[in-house]
Amino acid sequence: MFNLLLLACIVAGVIWFLATPLRTGLWRFPGPWYRRCTDLFQVLDTYHERTRLAIAELHRVYGPVVQIGPRTLIFCDPAMVDEVYGTRSPLPKSHHFKPLRHELNGVVYPNIVVMETTREHAAIKRPIAGIYSMSNVTKSERFIDECILQFVHQLDQEFNSKGRTMPVYQWAHFFAYDTIMRVTASVDFGLIRGEADREGMFKGLHEAQKFGATDVCMPWMYAVLKRTPLASMMVKRMGSFPRRARELIQSRRAMGVSTTRTSDREDLLDQLLETKEKFP
């Protein structure tokens, strides 16, 4: 009896698996048959860091619209941008966005990136929209200019005078992170000056982001793993970046009134903390 029940479960599982394209209604779209039944192949592409190459090849073979998962289509036709991302009749975000939510001690906090409906998105965006307006952001332009000058000076010291080859990819990361930190919190990581653990910071971020990217491909896997030691290990491997961010926020809150404020500019962290007081 048990053997028959087990066999029936296996057969039912196989039928359910093979019938996935019919159940989701996407069987009309072209794509590899094995990708129609499971998101596992997206996970493998992400883990091996070949997603962009795989997608380019799929479009080359199957055309501008390809089914790459049970409920996932990809497009390479620019005309689809307005259809997918249009603001007048927007499509709700799918369950693939759920692993990107911010969760702490079992509490899910609002995140403007993953709000599933336009109403929720607008409610969070409205209080902070002015912070990212052009007139406000340009107040930080001179701080960006300082980072550019520092960047060029450091490159001259490191490469021009020594005749060495410059790894553009790495240095673009150093510049981007230090500049964003200066605009956000009036301090930087010291990446451009070589005062930070460059290799450790970016290796940790890379591994953590790859873990997160595989979760996005298969959200149920994230739901299973998020409270396991593996997830905790990946958070720890992010290294100094989240710890430094927490320290900056806690320090600024403790100061009360920011010492970084000038007559015509206060950094984004100050403005966000002030906005949070008005809109908890």
C-alpha positions in Angstrom: 0.0 0.0 0.0 2.8 2.4 0.9 4.7 1.6 -2.3 1.6 2.4 -4.4 1.0 5.6 -2.5 4.7 6.6 -3.0 4.5 5.7 -6.7 1.3 7.8 -7.1 3.0 10.8 -5.5 5.9 10.5 -7.8 3.8 10.2 -10.9 1.6 13.1 -9.8 4.8 15.2 -9.2 6.1 14.4 -12.6 2.8 15.3 -14.3 2.6 18.5 -12.3 6.2 19.4 -13.3 5.7 18.6 -17.0 2.3 20.4 -17.1 3.8 23.7 -15.7 3.8 25.5 -19.1 0.1 24.7 -19.5 -0.7 25.8 -15.9 1.0 29.1 -16.3 -0.4 29.9 -19.7 2.9 30.8 -21.2 3.2 27.8 -23.4 2.6 29.9 -26.5 6.0 31.7 -26.1 9.2 30.2 -27.5 12.0 29.0 -25.2 13.8 25.8 -24.2 11.4 23.2 -23.0 13.4 22.4 -19.9 13.4 26.1 -18.8 9.6 26.1 -19.0 9.2 23.7 -16.1 11.7 25.1 -13.5 13.6 28.2 -12.4 16.6 26.0 -11.6 18.5 26.9 -14.8 18.2 30.6 -14.0 19.8 29.8 -10.6 22.6 27.9 -12.2 23.3 30.7 -14.7 23.4 33.2 -11.9 25.6 31.0 -9.6 28.1 30.5 -12.5 27.9 34.2 -13.4 26.9 33.6 -17.0 23.3 35.1 -17.0 24.0 37.9 -19.5 25.6 35.4 -21.9 22.8 32.9 -21.5 20.2 35.5 -22.1 21.9 36.9 -25.2 22.2 33.3 -26.7 18.5 32.6 -25.9 17.4 35.8 -27.8 19.7 34.9 -30.7 18.0 31.4 -31.0 14.4 32.1 -30.0 13.8 35.8 -30.9 12.8 39.0 -29.0 10.5 37.2 -26.4 11.7 34.1 -24.6 10.3 32.0 -21.8 13.1 31.3 -19.3 11.1 30.0 -16.4 7.6 28.7 -15.5 6.3 32.3 -15.0 9.2 34.3 -16.5 9.5 36.0 -19.9 12.4 38.1 -21.1 12.3 40.8 -23.8 14.9 42.4 -26.0 12.5 44.6 -27.9 12.7 48.3 -26.8 9.0 48.7 -27.7 8.2 46.5 -24.6 9.8 49.0 -22.2 6.6 51.1 -22.0 4.4 48.0 -21.8 6.3 46.5 -18.9 7.4 49.6 -17.0 4.7 52.0 -18.0 3.4 54.2 -15.2 -0.2 54.7 -16.5 -1.3 51.1 -16.2 1.7 49.5 -14.3 2.1 45.8 -13.9 2.4 44.7 -10.3 5.8 43.3 -9.2 6.1 39.6 -9.1 7.0 37.3 -6.3 10.6 37.3 -7.6 11.1 40.7 -5.8 10.3 39.3 -2.4 13.9 38.2 -1.6 14.9 41.9 -1.9 12.8 43.0 1.0 14.5 44.3 4.1 13.8 42.0 7.0 15.2 42.4 10.5 14.3 40.1 13.5 11.4 38.7 11.6 9.9 42.2 10.7 9.7 43.2 7.1 10.4 46.9 6.6 9.2 49.0 3.6 11.5 49.2 0.6 10.8 51.4 -2.3 12.4 49.0 -4.8 10.1 46.1 -4.0 6.8 47.7 -3.3 4.3 45.5 -5.2 1.7 48.1 -5.9 1.9 51.7 -7.2 -0.1 52.9 -4.1 2.4 51.5 -1.7 5.3 52.8 -3.9 3.9 56.3 -4.0 3.2 56.4 -0.2 6.9 55.7 0.5 8.3 57.8 -2.4 6.3 61.0 -1.7 8.1 62.1 1.6 11.6 61.6 0.1 11.1 62.7 -3.5 12.3 66.2 -2.8 15.6 64.9 -1.4 16.5 63.5 -4.8 15.3 66.5 -6.8 17.8 68.0 -9.2 17.9 71.3 -7.3 18.8 69.5 -4.1 21.3 67.0 -5.5 23.3 69.7 -7.2 24.1 71.2 -3.8 26.5 68.3 -3.4 28.2 68.8 -6.7 31.4 70.3 -5.2 31.8 67.3 -3.0 31.6 65.1 -6.2 34.2 67.4 -7.8 36.5 66.8 -4.8 36.2 63.1 -5.3 37.0 63.4 -9.0 40.1 65.5 -8.3 41.2 63.0 -5.6 40.5 60.1 -8.0 42.6 61.6 -10.9 45.4 62.5 -8.5 45.5 58.9 -7.1 45.5 57.4 -10.6 48.4 59.7 -11.5 50.4 58.5 -8.5 49.5 54.8 -8.9 49.8 54.3 -12.6 50.9 57.3 -14.8 54.3 57.8 -13.0 55.0 54.1 -12.7 53.9 52.9 -16.2 51.6 50.3 -14.8 48.3 49.0 -16.3 45.2 50.3 -14.6 42.3 47.9 -13.7 39.5 50.2 -14.7 36.7 47.9 -13.3 38.2 48.0 -9.8 38.9 51.7 -9.7 35.5 52.6 -11.0 34.1 50.7 -8.0 36.4 52.6 -5.6 35.4 55.9 -7.1 31.7 55.1 -7.1 31.5 53.9 -3.5 33.6 56.8 -2.1 31.6 59.4 -4.0 28.2 58.0 -3.1 29.3 57.9 0.6 30.5 61.5 0.5 27.1 62.6 -0.9 25.2 60.4 1.4 27.1 60.8 4.7 29.9 63.4 4.2 32.5 60.7 4.7 34.0 58.0 2.5 35.5 54.5 2.9 39.0 55.6 1.9 38.9 53.3 -1.1 40.4 55.8 -3.5 43.2 56.6 -1.0 43.9 52.9 -0.3 42.9 53.3 3.4 40.3 50.4 3.3 40.4 46.7 2.9 39.5 46.9 -0.8 39.8 43.2 -1.6 37.9 42.1 1.5 35.0 44.5 1.1 34.3 43.8 -2.5 34.8 40.1 -2.3 32.3 39.9 0.5 29.8 42.1 -1.3 30.2 40.0 -4.5 29.5 36.8 -2.7 26.5 38.2 -0.8 25.0 39.7 -3.9 25.4 36.5 -5.9 23.5 34.7 -3.1 20.8 37.3 -3.3 20.6 37.0 -7.1 20.0 33.3 -6.9 17.3 33.9 -4.4 15.6 36.3 -6.8 15.6 33.6 -9.5 13.9 31.0 -7.2 12.0 32.9 -4.4 10.8 29.8 -2.6 14.4 28.8 -2.1 15.0 32.1 -0.3 12.0 31.4 2.0 13.5 28.1 2.9 17.1 29.3 3.4 16.6 32.8 5.0 16.6 31.5 8.6 19.4 29.0 8.1 23.1 29.2 9.0 23.9 29.6 5.2 22.0 32.9 5.0 23.7 34.2 8.2 27.0 33.2 6.8 26.3 35.2 3.6 25.4 38.3 5.6 28.6 38.0 7.5 30.6 37.7 4.3 29.4 41.2 3.3 32.2 42.2 5.6 32.6 45.8 6.7 30.1 47.5 4.4 26.9 47.0 6.4 28.7 47.4 9.7 30.1 50.8 8.6 26.7 51.9 7.4 25.1 51.0 10.8 27.9 52.9 12.6 27.4 56.0 10.5 23.6 56.1 11.1 23.9 55.4 14.9 26.6 58.1 15.2 24.5 60.7 13.4 21.5 59.9 15.5 23.6 60.3 18.6 24.8 63.7 17.5 21.3 65.0 17.0 22.2 68.1 15.0 24.7 67.2 12.2 28.1 68.8 12.2 28.3 68.2 8.5 25.7 70.7 7.6 26.7 73.9 5.8 24.8 77.0 5.0 23.5 75.6 1.7 23.9 71.9 2.0 23.2 69.0 4.3 24.0 65.4 3.3 21.4 62.8 2.3 21.6 61.0 5.6 20.7 64.2 7.6 17.7 64.8 5.3 16.5 61.2 5.5 16.7 61.2 9.3 14.8 64.5 9.4 12.2 63.1 7.1 11.8 60.0 9.2 10.9 62.2 12.2 8.1 63.7 10.1 7.0 60.5 8.5 7.8 57.6 10.8 
